[in-house]
Amino acid sequence: MRISEFSISCRRHATRVARPVLVMAVAALVAACGDKSPSTPSTQVAAKVGKSEISVHQINFLLRRQGELPPQQQALAQREVLDRLIDQELAVQKAQSQKLDRDPQVMQALDAARREIIARAYIDRVTASVPRPSPEELKQYRDSHPLLFAQRRLYDLQEIIARGTAEAAAAVTPKLKAAKSADEVTSVLKAAGLSPEMRQSALAPENVPQVLLDQLAALQPGQPLVLNVNGGVKVVFVTGTRASPLDEAASFPRIEAFLMSERKRQAAEQDLKALRAAEKIEYTGPFASGASAPAATPPAPVAAPAAKPSAPAGAIDDATITRGFK
């Protein structure tokens, strides 16, 4: 996993907003199902919704999850969070009046959310003592990745995408690699019965996996980068670059964040591996050894996602391309 991949995973994690109403309701129901204090001191009550109270502690908890905010934005952020909590409480009260908190699917979601929170808390505790990288380690990483730092460049790209079968893409690949321009690529694709789409894009090196970055940096003017993907083929030309190096002061915080993430990931994986080795685990039913896999395989636990198998040297899979070229 490279520093660019970690940046992308952070963005994905930070932008999880699918089905916000359901997520808010589930989170609130988790809290609603727990024990409540008989009363909350009036100085800690931010709002009353019917007979329920929303505390300042609830607001502060959600604000901490948003990260540091400038002082001038604190009051506005507090009010926005409070209004969201009021809407959440109204939805929870209505859901409880309709017995939705006893619905089997909601109860299953509550249990899954509770298990995920507890598992994440354990992983956070396991990784809390991971040592920070030394200045020497930061410098060594920077020196070994010049395309991301000292020789960092911004790329202007011209992309030609054609949807089709893997066989059709493979058949035209040799001609595409020999093409000298986007017009020539378009002609080859049309002659093969494929419908090309063209677009312009800009790319920063930290937003592309290292294997693609190395290939982009090595491209000569007019030389295409041909990427075979499921569902078609993508051809990329570099139309321009702009030098944008990062000095040590700008590089080191990024490198430190990435290396800390890698060390925590490795510590979590090692701990879970040890837990597995120490506990008897028996797969049963359709998951038993030698049995056929069921039609729908349950996802990996959120707390410890399984590592992806390494691709062959020089190979670029669909996910890599998707991350690199949005």
N, C-alpha and C positions, 0 to 999 in steps of 0.2 A: 504494500500500500504506500503510495507516494503522497507528498504534501498536497498536490493538486487534488487527489482523490479525497483526502480528508476535508479539504475546503468545501468540496461539493457535498459530502455527506453532512457537514455542519449546516449548509444551507437547506438541505432537504429536511433535516431535523427541525430547523427553526421555522419552517413554513408549513408544518403539518396543521391544516385547518379543515380537514374533511369532516363534513356533517357536524358543524359546531354546536347546534342545538342539542343533538344527542350526546355529544361529548360533555357538554356542560351539565346536562341532566344526570348522566351517569356519575360524574364527579360529585355532584351535590347529593345524589342518593347514597353514595358511599359514606359521605359525612353524616347524612340524615339517619343512616342505620346504626351509627355508633352511639356511644353514651354521650349525653349532653349535660353540661353543668346546670344546676337548678336555676341559676341566674347569672347574668353578666353585669359587672359594674357599669353604671351609667356612663362613666367617662370613656369606656371602651366600646360603647354601642354607637355605630355609625348610622344605622337606620333600623326601623321596625317595619316588618311586612306582615300585617295581621298580628298574630301572636308570636311570631318568630323575630329574632334579632340578628342583625348582621354586624359583626364586630370589626373593630379596627385591625385586629390580628388577621382576620381573613383577608382584608385589603392588602396589608403589608406582605402577607405570604405570597399573594399573586404578583405583587409588584417586584418582589425579590426574584421571581422567576423570569421577569422581563429584563433583568440586568440593570446596570447603572443608568440612571436618568439625570440629566442636568437639573439643578435645583429649580430653575424657572419652569420646568415641566412637571414637577412633582405634584402640585395641587391639581392640575388638569388630569394627570394620569390617575390620581386617587379617585377623582370624581367619576372618571370613565369606568374604572374597575368596580366602583360601588354600584353604578347603574347596571353593569353587567351582572353583578351578584344579585341585585334586586330582581332583574328579569329571570335569572336562574331560580331564585327562591319562589317566584310566582309559578314558574313552570313545574317545580318540584311539588309545591303544595297542590296544584291541580292534578298532577300525576298521581300523588298519593290519595287524593280524594276519589280517583277513578281506579284505585288499587293497582296501578301500573307497577308499583314497586314490588308487587307479588307476582307479576307476570314472569313465567319461566325464562323467557329470553332476557328480560331485564335483570333477573336474579343471576343468570349466567354471566351477563356482562359485568355486573357488580363484582362477582367473585373473580372474574378474569382481571378486572382493574385492580382489585385488592392484591391479588397474587403478583401482578406486574410491579406494583408499587413496592411491595415488600422485597421482591427479588432484586429490584433496582437499588433499594436501600442497602441490601447486603453487598452487592457489587461495588457500590460507592464506598462502603466501608473497607472492602478488600483493597481497593485501589487508592485509598486516601494516603497511604504511606509510600507511594511510588516516588522515588527521588527525582528531583528536577535535573535536567541535563546541565553539565558544566559548561563554562564559556568555551573550553577547548572542543567539546562535542558540538556545540553550536557552530563554531568556525569550521570544523571538519565537515559537517553536513553542508554548509554553505559552499565550501570550496569544491565539494564533490558533485554539486548540482549547479553548474554555472549558468545553464539556460534559464533557471528560475530566479537567479540573483544577479551575479556580476555581468552576465551576458544576456540578461532578460530583454526580450523584444516583444512588441505587440504586432500581431499578424492581421493583415487584411486578406480575406479569403473570398474566392469565387467557388461556389459549390454547384455541382450538377448532380441531381438525384433522379434515378429512374427505378420505378417499381416493377418487379417481375419475379419470375422463378429463379431459384438458385442455379438451375441449369442454363437459363438464358444469360444470367449475369456472368457465369463462368465462361460461356462461349465468347463473349465480347471482351473479356478482361485483357487478353493480349493486345488487341487493337487499341483499347483505351490507354494502356500503359505506353503505347507508342505514339499517342496523340501529342500534338504540340500546342494546342489551344483549346479553349472552351467550345469554339465553333466546330472543331474537328471531333471533339467528344460528342457533341450533340448530333452530328451527322452519323457517327458510328452507332449511336443508340437508336436513332430513328430507323436506320437501315436494318437493325435487328428487331424492329417491331416494338421497341420500348418508347415510352413517352417521357422525355426528360423534363425536369423542372430546374430552373436556375435561380440562384439567390446569392446575395452578397452578405458577408458577415465579418465581424471583427472578433478577435480571440486574444485573451491574455494567457500566458503560459501556465499560470496556476490553475486555470480552468480546463486543462487537458491532461490526461494521464501521460506519464513520462514516455511510454512507448510510442505514442502519437507525436509528442513534442519532439522527440529525437528525429522522427521522420520528416516532420514539418521543417525543422531547422536545416535539414540536409537537402531540401528541395532546391533545385536550380530554377531560374526564370523559365516559365513555359513547361516545366516538368510536372506531370500530374501525380497525385497520390490517389490510388484506386483502392477503395475499401468495399469488399464484398460483404453484404449483410443479408440476413434473412428477409426476403421480400424485395430484393433488388440490389442496386449497386450505387455507390457514391463516389464521385470524382472531385478532388479538391485541388485548386491552384492557389498558390500564394501570390497575390497581386501586389503586395507591398508590406514592408515591415518598418517599425519605428523603434529605435533603441530606447529602452526604459529600465535601466539597471536599478537595483536596490542596494544601498550601502548596508553596512553591518547593523547600523542603528535601526533601519527599517526591516532588515531580514531576520534578526535574532528573535523578536517576539513571535513572528510567524513560525519559525523553525521550532522554538521552544514549545509552542502550543501543539504543533504536530507531533513532536517527539513524546511529549507527555501523553497525548492521546494514544500513540502506539504502545507506550509502556503500560498504560492502564489496560488497554485491550489485551495485551499479552499476559498481564498479571491476572486478569479475569479469566482468560482461557485456561491458564495453568491451574488456577484454583478450582475451576469447575471440572477440569480433567482429574484432579486429585479427588474431588468429591465423588465423581463417577467411579473411580477405581476403588474407593473405600466402601461403596454401597452396592448391594446386590440389585441389579436391574434386569428384569426379565421382560422381553417383548412377548406379547401374547396375541392370540387371534390372527387377524390378517397381517400383523406386524411381526409375527414370529419368524425365526430364521428359516429361510427357504420358502416361505409363503409368498403368494403374489401380493403386491402392494395394492391397497384399496384405491378406489377411483379418485378420492379426494384425500390428499396427504395433509395433515395438520401442519401449520407453519412452525418454524423454529422459534424457540422462546425469545422474547424481545430482549431479555437481560443478557443473553449471550448468543448472538447470531453466529451461525456456523461460518467458518472461513470458506471462501470460494476456492475451488481447485485452480491451480495455476494453469494458465494457458500456455501452449507451446511457444517456444522462443519466436518472437516476431509476429505472433498471431494477435489479431485485434478482433474481439468479439463485439456483438451488437451493443451490449451495455457500455463498453468502452467508447464506441463511436457516439452513442447517444449522449454520454457525459461530455465528450469532447466537443461535439458540434451540435449545438442546440438549434 
